[in-house]
Amino acid sequence: MLGGGAGISGEFSVNVDLGYRIQKGQIVGRVKDTMIAGNVYTALKNLVELGSDADWNGSCHTPSAIVTGVSVTGRA
């Protein structure tokens, strides 16, 4: 998930082109064409796991992250 920058309020709503479904700590599938929404400050407070796969995206060095407290919507 890149782009869809949150304003000063921290609210965001972005499309996820490709994500992973995780159950009991294991990747069990891929999720496509999904949207997530929430507040970046709340999501960071609810950080579960930070990946060791950080990569440079422009001027940001960003790893994958697992957070709780965001809304997810997509096709079933």
N, CA, C and O atoms as CSV, one atom per row, in Angstrom:
chain,resi,resn,atom,element,x,y,z
A,1,MET,N,N,0.856,-1.170,0.000
A,1,MET,CA,C,0.000,0.000,0.000
A,1,MET,C,C,0.893,1.220,0.000
A,1,MET,O,O,1.574,1.493,0.988
A,2,LEU,N,N,0.897,1.933,-1.063
A,2,LEU,CA,C,1.645,3.177,-1.136
A,2,LEU,C,C,0.723,4.248,-1.688
A,2,LEU,O,O,-0.243,3.952,-2.391
A,3,GLY,N,N,1.027,5.481,-1.368
A,3,GLY,CA,C,0.188,6.578,-1.831
A,3,GLY,C,C,-0.990,6.757,-0.897
A,3,GLY,O,O,-0.990,6.236,0.218
A,4,GLY,N,N,-1.991,7.491,-1.345
A,4,GLY,CA,C,-3.179,7.691,-0.513
A,4,GLY,C,C,-2.843,8.343,0.799
A,4,GLY,O,O,-3.425,8.005,1.830
A,5,GLY,N,N,-1.902,9.281,0.778
A,5,GLY,CA,C,-1.418,9.912,1.996
A,5,GLY,C,C,-2.518,10.474,2.872
A,5,GLY,O,O,-3.479,11.064,2.378
A,6,ALA,N,N,-2.375,10.292,4.148
A,6,ALA,CA,C,-3.336,10.796,5.121
A,6,ALA,C,C,-3.001,12.241,5.451
A,6,ALA,O,O,-1.829,12.608,5.538
A,7,GLY,N,N,-4.009,13.044,5.630
A,7,GLY,CA,C,-3.814,14.424,6.047
A,7,GLY,C,C,-3.457,14.490,7.519
A,7,GLY,O,O,-3.134,13.475,8.136
A,8,ILE,N,N,-3.516,15.677,8.073
A,8,ILE,CA,C,-3.141,15.891,9.478
A,8,ILE,C,C,-4.027,15.079,10.429
A,8,ILE,O,O,-3.602,14.743,11.534
A,9,SER,N,N,-5.261,14.761,10.001
A,9,SER,CA,C,-6.163,13.985,10.850
A,9,SER,C,C,-5.740,12.522,10.943
A,9,SER,O,O,-6.100,11.830,11.895
A,10,GLY,N,N,-4.970,12.045,9.952
A,10,GLY,CA,C,-4.531,10.659,9.942
A,10,GLY,C,C,-5.487,9.707,9.261
A,10,GLY,O,O,-5.179,8.524,9.116
A,11,GLU,N,N,-6.653,10.200,8.834
A,11,GLU,CA,C,-7.639,9.335,8.181
A,11,GLU,C,C,-7.158,8.953,6.781
A,11,GLU,O,O,-6.651,9.799,6.043
A,12,PHE,N,N,-7.319,7.669,6.413
A,12,PHE,CA,C,-6.931,7.223,5.084
A,12,PHE,C,C,-7.921,6.203,4.554
A,12,PHE,O,O,-8.626,5.543,5.318
A,13,SER,N,N,-7.962,6.086,3.244
A,13,SER,CA,C,-8.761,5.100,2.549
A,13,SER,C,C,-8.029,4.822,1.242
A,13,SER,O,O,-7.962,5.691,0.373
A,14,VAL,N,N,-7.481,3.621,1.095
A,14,VAL,CA,C,-6.657,3.305,-0.073
A,14,VAL,C,C,-6.960,1.904,-0.596
A,14,VAL,O,O,-7.431,1.034,0.137
A,15,ASN,N,N,-6.679,1.715,-1.870
A,15,ASN,CA,C,-6.782,0.399,-2.493
A,15,ASN,C,C,-5.514,-0.389,-2.216
A,15,ASN,O,O,-4.415,0.166,-2.192
A,16,VAL,N,N,-5.676,-1.678,-2.010
A,16,VAL,CA,C,-4.545,-2.594,-1.863
A,16,VAL,C,C,-4.551,-3.478,-3.102
A,16,VAL,O,O,-5.456,-4.293,-3.283
A,17,ASP,N,N,-3.550,-3.318,-3.947
A,17,ASP,CA,C,-3.493,-4.104,-5.173
A,17,ASP,C,C,-3.238,-5.576,-4.879
A,17,ASP,O,O,-3.852,-6.446,-5.497
A,18,LEU,N,N,-2.343,-5.860,-3.948
A,18,LEU,CA,C,-2.058,-7.236,-3.569
A,18,LEU,C,C,-1.670,-7.279,-2.104
A,18,LEU,O,O,-0.726,-6.609,-1.687
A,19,GLY,N,N,-2.385,-8.055,-1.330
A,19,GLY,CA,C,-2.087,-8.235,0.082
A,19,GLY,C,C,-2.084,-9.715,0.409
A,19,GLY,O,O,-2.327,-10.552,-0.461
A,20,TYR,N,N,-1.813,-10.030,1.635
A,20,TYR,CA,C,-1.761,-11.428,2.067
A,20,TYR,C,C,-2.715,-11.657,3.220
A,20,TYR,O,O,-2.809,-10.838,4.134
A,21,ARG,N,N,-3.420,-12.769,3.175
A,21,ARG,CA,C,-4.308,-13.172,4.268
A,21,ARG,C,C,-3.486,-14.008,5.235
A,21,ARG,O,O,-2.828,-14.971,4.841
A,22,ILE,N,N,-3.533,-13.625,6.504
A,22,ILE,CA,C,-2.743,-14.296,7.530
A,22,ILE,C,C,-3.680,-14.863,8.584
A,22,ILE,O,O,-4.536,-14.151,9.109
A,23,GLN,N,N,-3.520,-16.124,8.888
A,23,GLN,CA,C,-4.281,-16.777,9.945
A,23,GLN,C,C,-3.314,-17.536,10.838
A,23,GLN,O,O,-2.489,-18.312,10.354
A,24,LYS,N,N,-3.415,-17.313,12.130
A,24,LYS,CA,C,-2.562,-17.981,13.114
A,24,LYS,C,C,-1.080,-17.826,12.780
A,24,LYS,O,O,-0.290,-18.753,12.962
A,25,GLY,N,N,-0.713,-16.634,12.284
A,25,GLY,CA,C,0.685,-16.339,12.009
A,25,GLY,C,C,1.226,-16.880,10.694
A,25,GLY,O,O,2.412,-16.717,10.409
A,26,GLN,N,N,0.386,-17.520,9.887
A,26,GLN,CA,C,0.822,-18.100,8.627
A,26,GLN,C,C,0.102,-17.437,7.454
A,26,GLN,O,O,-1.086,-17.129,7.547
A,27,ILE,N,N,0.818,-17.219,6.352
A,27,ILE,CA,C,0.189,-16.717,5.139
A,27,ILE,C,C,-0.623,-17.852,4.536
A,27,ILE,O,O,-0.084,-18.917,4.236
A,28,VAL,N,N,-1.936,-17.622,4.358
A,28,VAL,CA,C,-2.813,-18.669,3.849
A,28,VAL,C,C,-3.402,-18.320,2.482
A,28,VAL,O,O,-4.169,-19.103,1.921
A,29,GLY,N,N,-3.054,-17.167,1.950
A,29,GLY,CA,C,-3.565,-16.802,0.634
A,29,GLY,C,C,-3.263,-15.364,0.298
A,29,GLY,O,O,-2.705,-14.616,1.101
A,30,ARG,N,N,-3.644,-14.995,-0.909
A,30,ARG,CA,C,-3.472,-13.625,-1.361
A,30,ARG,C,C,-4.832,-12.948,-1.437
A,30,ARG,O,O,-5.856,-13.602,-1.634
A,31,VAL,N,N,-4.826,-11.648,-1.279
A,31,VAL,CA,C,-6.042,-10.851,-1.344
A,31,VAL,C,C,-5.825,-9.781,-2.400
A,31,VAL,O,O,-4.859,-9.021,-2.332
A,32,LYS,N,N,-6.733,-9.720,-3.386
A,32,LYS,CA,C,-6.617,-8.736,-4.454
A,32,LYS,C,C,-7.833,-7.823,-4.447
A,32,LYS,O,O,-8.883,-8.168,-3.906
A,33,ASP,N,N,-7.676,-6.649,-5.058
A,33,ASP,CA,C,-8.781,-5.710,-5.233
A,33,ASP,C,C,-9.524,-5.441,-3.925
A,33,ASP,O,O,-10.736,-5.636,-3.827
A,34,THR,N,N,-8.789,-4.999,-2.953
A,34,THR,CA,C,-9.316,-4.755,-1.617
A,34,THR,C,C,-9.067,-3.307,-1.233
A,34,THR,O,O,-8.132,-2.686,-1.739
A,35,MET,N,N,-9.884,-2.764,-0.351
A,35,MET,CA,C,-9.698,-1.410,0.139
A,35,MET,C,C,-9.604,-1.460,1.663
A,35,MET,O,O,-10.343,-2.191,2.322
A,36,ILE,N,N,-8.684,-0.671,2.206
A,36,ILE,CA,C,-8.610,-0.544,3.665
A,36,ILE,C,C,-8.786,0.928,4.029
A,36,ILE,O,O,-8.436,1.823,3.259
A,37,ALA,N,N,-9.326,1.153,5.200
A,37,ALA,CA,C,-9.560,2.506,5.680
A,37,ALA,C,C,-9.340,2.525,7.175
A,37,ALA,O,O,-9.545,1.521,7.857
A,38,GLY,N,N,-8.928,3.656,7.676
A,38,GLY,CA,C,-8.731,3.799,9.111
A,38,GLY,C,C,-7.987,5.075,9.425
A,38,GLY,O,O,-8.023,6.043,8.665
A,39,ASN,N,N,-7.319,5.058,10.544
A,39,ASN,CA,C,-6.541,6.196,10.994
A,39,ASN,C,C,-5.107,5.726,11.205
A,39,ASN,O,O,-4.860,4.765,11.934
A,40,VAL,N,N,-4.167,6.408,10.563
A,40,VAL,CA,C,-2.770,5.983,10.614
A,40,VAL,C,C,-2.226,6.007,12.044
A,40,VAL,O,O,-1.422,5.147,12.407
A,41,TYR,N,N,-2.645,6.964,12.852
A,41,TYR,CA,C,-2.161,7.039,14.235
A,41,TYR,C,C,-2.672,5.855,15.059
A,41,TYR,O,O,-1.932,5.283,15.859
A,42,THR,N,N,-3.941,5.492,14.859
A,42,THR,CA,C,-4.507,4.332,15.551
A,42,THR,C,C,-3.835,3.052,15.087
A,42,THR,O,O,-3.518,2.181,15.897
A,43,ALA,N,N,-3.616,2.936,13.770
A,43,ALA,CA,C,-2.976,1.736,13.233
A,43,ALA,C,C,-1.571,1.568,13.813
A,43,ALA,O,O,-1.183,0.458,14.176
A,44,LEU,N,N,-0.816,2.645,13.903
A,44,LEU,CA,C,0.538,2.543,14.461
A,44,LEU,C,C,0.524,2.184,15.945
A,44,LEU,O,O,1.440,1.523,16.433
A,45,LYS,N,N,-0.506,2.615,16.659
A,45,LYS,CA,C,-0.634,2.225,18.068
A,45,LYS,C,C,-0.963,0.739,18.192
A,45,LYS,O,O,-0.670,0.109,19.209
A,46,ASN,N,N,-1.576,0.187,17.140
A,46,ASN,CA,C,-1.989,-1.216,17.138
A,46,ASN,C,C,-1.054,-2.073,16.297
A,46,ASN,O,O,-1.485,-3.066,15.711
A,47,LEU,N,N,0.204,-1.706,16.232
A,47,LEU,CA,C,1.200,-2.458,15.475
A,47,LEU,C,C,1.413,-3.821,16.115
A,47,LEU,O,O,1.722,-3.913,17.303
A,48,VAL,N,N,1.250,-4.872,15.334
A,48,VAL,CA,C,1.422,-6.250,15.806
A,48,VAL,C,C,2.817,-6.745,15.461
A,48,VAL,O,O,3.505,-7.315,16.308
A,49,GLU,N,N,3.232,-6.529,14.230
A,49,GLU,CA,C,4.514,-7.056,13.754
A,49,GLU,C,C,5.055,-6.123,12.679
A,49,GLU,O,O,4.303,-5.598,11.858
A,50,LEU,N,N,6.360,-5.928,12.697
A,50,LEU,CA,C,7.052,-5.128,11.691
A,50,LEU,C,C,7.995,-6.050,10.947
A,50,LEU,O,O,8.811,-6.736,11.563
A,51,GLY,N,N,7.888,-6.074,9.606
A,51,GLY,CA,C,8.679,-6.988,8.796
A,51,GLY,C,C,10.145,-6.597,8.705
A,51,GLY,O,O,10.511,-5.456,8.988
A,52,SER,N,N,10.974,-7.538,8.312
A,52,SER,CA,C,12.402,-7.279,8.113
A,52,SER,C,C,12.707,-7.077,6.630
A,52,SER,O,O,13.855,-7.205,6.203
A,53,ASP,N,N,11.683,-6.762,5.855
A,53,ASP,CA,C,11.808,-6.647,4.402
A,53,ASP,C,C,11.780,-5.198,3.916
A,53,ASP,O,O,11.291,-4.928,2.819
A,54,ALA,N,N,12.290,-4.278,4.705
A,54,ALA,CA,C,12.237,-2.856,4.351
A,54,ALA,C,C,12.895,-2.594,3.000
A,54,ALA,O,O,13.908,-3.198,2.647
A,55,ASP,N,N,12.286,-1.676,2.264
A,55,ASP,CA,C,12.776,-1.313,0.943
A,55,ASP,C,C,12.599,0.189,0.763
A,55,ASP,O,O,11.719,0.790,1.380
A,56,TRP,N,N,13.420,0.791,-0.070
A,56,TRP,CA,C,13.313,2.231,-0.328
A,56,TRP,C,C,12.175,2.488,-1.310
A,56,TRP,O,O,12.156,1.929,-2.406
A,57,ASN,N,N,11.245,3.321,-0.918
A,57,ASN,CA,C,10.132,3.774,-1.756
A,57,ASN,C,C,10.209,5.297,-1.801
A,57,ASN,O,O,9.636,5.985,-0.955
A,58,GLY,N,N,10.918,5.810,-2.790
A,58,GLY,CA,C,11.150,7.251,-2.823
A,58,GLY,C,C,12.120,7.611,-1.719
A,58,GLY,O,O,13.232,7.085,-1.669
A,59,SER,N,N,11.714,8.493,-0.842
A,59,SER,CA,C,12.583,8.913,0.259
A,59,SER,C,C,12.281,8.176,1.561
A,59,SER,O,O,12.834,8.518,2.606
A,60,CYS,N,N,11.409,7.165,1.510
A,60,CYS,CA,C,11.027,6.423,2.717
A,60,CYS,C,C,11.570,4.998,2.666
A,60,CYS,O,O,11.508,4.339,1.628
A,61,HIS,N,N,12.096,4.534,3.778
A,61,HIS,CA,C,12.558,3.158,3.922
A,61,HIS,C,C,11.447,2.427,4.672
A,61,HIS,O,O,11.340,2.546,5.893
A,62,THR,N,N,10.620,1.670,3.947
A,62,THR,CA,C,9.392,1.142,4.522
A,62,THR,C,C,9.350,-0.383,4.538
A,62,THR,O,O,9.535,-1.014,3.498
A,63,PRO,N,N,9.108,-0.983,5.705
A,63,PRO,CA,C,8.921,-2.431,5.794
A,63,PRO,C,C,7.428,-2.768,5.711
A,63,PRO,O,O,6.581,-1.879,5.797
A,64,SER,N,N,7.121,-4.033,5.546
A,64,SER,CA,C,5.730,-4.455,5.674
A,64,SER,C,C,5.359,-4.399,7.153
A,64,SER,O,O,6.224,-4.442,8.026
A,65,ALA,N,N,4.066,-4.304,7.414
A,65,ALA,CA,C,3.613,-4.206,8.799
A,65,ALA,C,C,2.274,-4.920,8.949
A,65,ALA,O,O,1.457,-4.942,8.028
A,66,ILE,N,N,2.068,-5.499,10.122
A,66,ILE,CA,C,0.778,-6.077,10.479
A,66,ILE,C,C,0.196,-5.195,11.573
A,66,ILE,O,O,0.817,-4.980,12.614
A,67,VAL,N,N,-1.015,-4.684,11.319
A,67,VAL,CA,C,-1.679,-3.814,12.290
A,67,VAL,C,C,-3.125,-4.294,12.484
A,67,VAL,O,O,-3.677,-5.015,11.653
A,68,THR,N,N,-3.702,-3.883,13.576
A,68,THR,CA,C,-5.142,-4.119,13.799
A,68,THR,C,C,-5.821,-2.761,13.825
A,68,THR,O,O,-5.153,-1.729,13.900
A,69,GLY,N,N,-7.122,-2.759,13.766
A,69,GLY,CA,C,-7.868,-1.522,13.887
A,69,GLY,C,C,-8.106,-0.792,12.575
A,69,GLY,O,O,-8.380,0.408,12.582
A,70,VAL,N,N,-8.008,-1.492,11.450
A,70,VAL,CA,C,-8.360,-0.884,10.160
A,70,VAL,C,C,-9.542,-1.650,9.575
A,70,VAL,O,O,-9.705,-2.844,9.827
A,71,SER,N,N,-10.358,-0.958,8.796
A,71,SER,CA,C,-11.489,-1.595,8.123
A,71,SER,C,C,-11.028,-2.145,6.790
A,71,SER,O,O,-10.250,-1.504,6.083
A,72,VAL,N,N,-11.501,-3.325,6.445
A,72,VAL,CA,C,-11.144,-3.976,5.191
A,72,VAL,C,C,-12.423,-4.299,4.450
A,72,VAL,O,O,-13.379,-4.808,5.034
A,73,THR,N,N,-12.438,-3.996,3.143
A,73,THR,CA,C,-13.576,-4.350,2.320
A,73,THR,C,C,-13.094,-4.882,0.985
A,73,THR,O,O,-12.053,-4.455,0.484
A,74,GLY,N,N,-13.832,-5.798,0.413
A,74,GLY,CA,C,-13.469,-6.385,-0.874
A,74,GLY,C,C,-14.529,-7.360,-1.315
A,74,GLY,O,O,-15.554,-7.537,-0.658
A,75,ARG,N,N,-14.263,-7.988,-2.441
A,75,ARG,CA,C,-15.204,-8.985,-2.941
A,75,ARG,C,C,-14.971,-10.318,-2.250
A,75,ARG,O,O,-13.834,-10.694,-1.969
A,76,ALA,N,N,-16.053,-11.022,-1.980
A,76,ALA,CA,C,-15.941,-12.333,-1.327
A,76,ALA,C,C,-15.697,-13.418,-2.339
A,76,ALA,O,O,-15.576,-14.587,-1.974
